[in-house]
Amino acid sequence: MATGGGGTSGIELDAAFNATETCWLERDTDSGFGGAVVIAKLTGGTQLYTDSLPLNGITYYYRAQVRRTGFTTSSYSSTVSATPVILLA
């Protein structure tokens, strides 16, 4: 996972991986990932994923793992975090 940041409709994650692999994205509110959930299984190579669930003011942590049938699963990516903030005019 290369980057994470705020978008207009959620938190955007840029996942870079090969087209022959599946990228599993995990989310947690704990940086230790004690209660992590898989939020997406991306296929087909590098893509931008938008997590639209996050709530205002809560910090979310994300990590990715690449899997390919018949091969060893990769280590987890570096962790990225984001905290959505809604600004009122």
Sequence and secondary structure as in RCSB ss.txt:
>XXXX:A:sequence
MATGGGGTSGIELDAAFNATETCWLERDTDSGFGGAVVIAKLTGGTQLYTDSLPLNGITYYYRAQVRRTGFTTSS
YSSTVSATPVILLA
>XXXX:A:secstr
  EEEEETTEEEEEE   TTSEEEEEEESSTT TT EEEEEEESSSEEEEE    TT  EEEEEEEE TTS    
    EEE       
